Amino acid sequence: MARSWFPALIVAAAAAFGTAARAQDAGFALTIKDHRFEPTELQVPAGKKFKLRVKNLDATPEEFDSSDLRREKVIPGKSEATILIGPLKPGTYKFIGEFHEATAKGTLVAK
């Protein structure tokens, strides 16, 4: 009888841990279509790590490139990639599609 609280404690702890893990794994998405990023500006939280999922709908590869974020990732045509970013200080961070610099441009705004 003294240990009847133990299973409930384990369930509560597991639920709390799951919630914390989901909050930490915040994700944001960009799409590449017609050699352009959509959206061109994406607001993200400052001070937190997050995942950026980049989905390339074009048939040709594109390279997500950002010297501001210190990230480069080639995304083959008709596929997607996840890029881990952060934590970022508040500000604006530019990125381009290196294979189509004239049209593939965007910014992350950390607030």
N, C-alpha and C positions, 0 to 999 in steps of 0.2 A: 504494500500500500504506500510505503514511503517513496517509492520510485515511480508512482503513476504519473507524475508530472514530467518525467524524463522524455518519453516519446513526443509529448506536446512541445517541449523545449526544442527538440531536434527539428521538428517540422517548422516551428517559428523561425529558427535560425536559418534553415535552408531557404525559406521564403524571403527573408531579409537579404540574404546573400545573393539570391537570384535577382532581386530588384536592384541591388547595388551594381551587380555585374552588367545588367541591361543599361542602366544609366551611364555607366562608364563607356559602354560600347556604342555611344551615339554615332549615328551615321548620316551622311549627306550624299547626294547623288548629282552627278553631271552626266550629260549625254553629248556625244559627238555625232552630229548629223550634218551632212553636206559640208564637211570640213569646218564646222563651227561648234563651239561649246554652247550648250543650253542648260541652265541659264548662264548668261555671261557674267552675272554677279551673284555670288552665293554668300549669305550671311551665316557665320559659324560662331560658336561660343569662344570667347577669349579665356585663356587659362585652363582649358580642358583638352585632353587628347580626344581625337575622333577619327573615324574611318571615312574616307572619301571614295565612293564607288564611282568609277568612270566607265560608262557603257558606250562602246563604239558601234554605232549603227551603220557606219560606212563599210564598204567592202575592202577598203585599203587601211593599212595600219596608220596610227597616229601616236606621237610621243607627247605625253603630258610632261611639260618641262617648266620648272619654276626655280629661278635662282633665289627669289625671295624666300621660298619654302625649303630650298635645298632638296628638291625631289625631281627625279626623272623616271618615267615609266613608259615603255612602249606597250601600246594596247593594240593587238592584232585586229584586223577587220572582223566585224560580226562577233565581238567578244567583249569581255569586261575585265576590269582589274580593280583591286582594292588597294588604296594608298593610305598608310597610317600617317597622321599629321598631328602636330601639337605637342604640348600646349603652346598656343600662340599669344603674344602680347596684343592688346588692342591695336588695330591698324588695318591697312589694306595691303594685300599680297597678290602680286600679278602672276599669271601663268599663261602659257601659250601652247599651241600644238606645233611642235617644232617642224613637222613635215609640211605644214600649211600655215606658216606664220602670218600671212596676209589676212587670213580670215578667222583662224582659230585663236581667239584671245579671250581672256576673262580675268576676274579678280575674286579673291576671297576677302570678305570683310569680317574681321574678328571684333566682336563687341562683348 
